[in-house]
Amino acid sequence: MTDTRYAGFEWDVAKSRQRRTKRWSVYGPEVVDLTVAEMDLPIAEPIMAALRDALERQTVGYPIPGPQSGLPETAAKWLTEVHGLPVDAGAVRLLPELMKGITNAVREFTPAGAAVVVPTPTYRSFFGAVELAGRSAVEVPMLRDADGYHLDCERIDEALAAGAGSVLLCHPANPVGRLFRPSELQQLAAVVDRHGARVISDEIHAPLRYQRDFVPYAAVGEIARRHAVTLFSATKAWNIPGLRCGFAALTNPVDVERWDRLPGAATGGISPLGMVASAAAFEYGGSWLERAIEALAGNRALLERRFAEAGLAEVYAPSEATYLAWLDLRRLGAADPAAILREKTGVATTAGPEHGSAGAGFARLNFATPPDVLDDAVSRIIDFVRTAG
Ligand SMILES: Cc1ncc(COP(=O)(O)O)c(C=O)c1O
């Protein structure tokens, strides 16, 4: 682990370990841990400066998440101008974390007793959030062809016809790295509208995308805007997930009234430092983000090249967004190849089946790590798969 630079960033795993966060704390030094979705990158300097200043001012009391903080306005501007979803500040509500937002949205906008449709593979914590909201999840596996993953709108239609009340979308998709196309999102919107259902769209990964454009779900048309609840935050793209601050964009004015009746326990827990950091990210974090994407794009290319050169091109289809690689290891013939990789190669990845039954035979790998670390991990995986598969 010697080459510490990527896209001009001076960073290495030793520095990440000093953070004493989950990223490199789960296993001993013998394991290359590519599980937890945190990046091995320095925090953007404008965010660090804002945090240092906030600490100097002892900004550690109860936060003021309303309009007087200015953050709903900053977030609305970023959503409108950068994310591509026109909203005004009055439609933005703060949250401590997206998962709380998802639980609230499922509970408020899915009728009691109605199930929630979850296109899979998806972010594994979705299942717990749906359960916490007192609803059950109905998995609808995505379709997969040579072009990648697609929403199966026909089966979603059937699930809604059978009584489900909402669809929980992860867009861009964790773990598969897909940016859903506007045409399939429009098709989904028509299906959902026909059943009077709702879409909860988690768009936390949207800033981290490569080449292709991102179109927010609620931006594909007026019907989508009316039945969508959009969740996003700065914490994933700017690598500050411990700072507890996220947002809900409520593009139907009726939802705003309903959201404002939620008890404090459902929306509280926002960190004042998270608010400061999020504002700095939206206002001054653009050039850091560009460099981060450049670094991640280099790693994505490394993965693609290494697997292709090894004659294993089918294992990795380049992610369109996120810093997650969804490895197709079905040739190993195991439901959970991550467990095998961990034991045989010392590389820890996240178990595919945790992302829904459609994840059997796959593993999720976090590639936001220095290239030499990634190269070593990929070499180990390739050597093993070649002999075992
Ligand atoms: C799709 C998705 N949503 C939400 C989260 C977590 O967000 P929070 O910590 O704000 O709940 C993650 C974390 O990896 C994620 O990938």
The ligand as an ORCA input file, in Angstrom:
! r2SCAN-3c Opt
* xyz 0 1
  C     -28.992      4.247     -1.304
  C     -28.598      4.656      0.081
  N     -29.478      5.317      0.856
  C     -29.183      5.692      2.095
  C     -27.928      5.433      2.640
  C     -27.653      5.826      4.037
  O     -28.029      7.135      4.258
  P     -28.244      7.669      5.745
  O     -27.004      7.333      6.514
  O     -28.450      9.133      5.541
  O     -29.449      6.975      6.275
  C     -26.962      4.763      1.868
  C     -25.649      4.456      2.422
  O     -24.832      3.811      1.847
  C     -27.323      4.362      0.564
  O     -26.450      3.716     -0.223
*
